[in-house]
Amino acid sequence: MEPHVSHGGNVYDAARLLSRDPSTLCDFSANINALGVPSAARRVLQTAIGKVQHYPDPQGLALVQAIAEHHGISPENVVLGNGTVELIYAFPAAFNVRHGLIIGPIFSEYERVLTLANARVTRVLARSEDDYRPPVREVLEKVEHPPPGWGMRRLPIEVVFLCNPNSPTGRSVSRNSVYRLLEAVKRRDGYLIVDETFVEFCEEKSVIQRAARDDSLLVLRSFTKFYGIPGLRIGYIVGTEKSLWELRNRLPPWSVNTLAQEAALACLQDHRYRERTLLFIQKERPVFRRALERIPGVRVYPSSANFFLVELPGPLTSHQVQAALMERGYLVRDCSNYPGLHERMLRFAVRTSRENARLVKQLQQVVQAQL
């Protein structure tokens, strides 16, 4: 069997390969909140169905206002998107990107969108010997001391992309580190775009309020991971009115549907769900990590998010182990296709205590059988 999953969470592809119902698979490949869809969102989805006879609010004003209030910023600083991917795909045209710098390993769509726009891509990749900490210092060196021919007045890289916490590594950097990078990029007239898709798990590292008043900084957020609603496709970006002007003009009308807007609003107002999630992760994440580390030869990297990057012992490959676990009904993310990682890297989401224990048992059996 040849598993073909370009991103995590493709339960439908896996189900077709296995000739099984998707509901019978346990998905560790997508970093979705294991507590499931918030009950407040479930209730809203049941009652809001009558609203689909009308077009969605094109600005999503009720949700935008709630997001702004949540972060203590102005509604003019928020733009909704059909998932953060839609917003990412608007970047090259909105900011006239001819050359982008990616701090990797990182979500593949950043490089793909730059390539589609015929923009040059520069990668600065984290290293295993540094436990895959984002290489901010190396990026600062490139920005502050550009190679000969890059010019001294303007940064020839229009946009720098940082994911904090990073996916797939789970590593994060401090708010002050992001600010140092921002100041360096500003001196070269560039933009810093920070993807905070997983920052709810370490909110103290968010720079979202700074983005509302700094033209050179934009911050991406998503409802997908923390609130467990990837099928509804909704995210947003925060920036100044000036920085968001062209981005707004590049988005199609009505891109965020009514049900997504209503569910996201309910999620944002469900404070109990948020508290339960943070308590759940604080409890389950260290237990899951210790269990994985007990498997001989397995290395688990530190994580600030709801998943772990795991390195398998040689001569095993992530492709072999992913396929073996899939046969047993467990989906995991093969990370060998990330630039900067190698053929023995997997990523596991933190799921419920029972599911985590079952996954560890299956992984242990697979590793022992193939060594």
Secondary structure, DSSP 8 states (H G I E B T S, - for coil): -----SSTT-HHHHHHHHT--GGG-EE-SS---TT-S-HHHHHHHHHGGGGGGS---TT-HHHHHHHHHHHTS-GGGEEEESHHHHHHHHHHHHTT-SEEEEEES--THHHHHHHHTT-EEEEEE--GGGTT---HHHHHHHHHS--TTS-SSS-S--EEEEESS-TTT-----HHHHHHHHHHHHHTT-EEEEE-TTGGGGGGG--HHHHTT-TTEEEEEESTTTTT-GGG--EEEE--HHHHHHHHHHS-TT-S-HHHHHHHHHHHH-HHHHHHHHHHHHHHHHHHHHHHHTSTT-EE---SSSEEEEE--TT--HHHHHHHHHHTTEE-EE-TTSTT--TTEEEEE---HHHHHHHHHHHHHHHHHH-
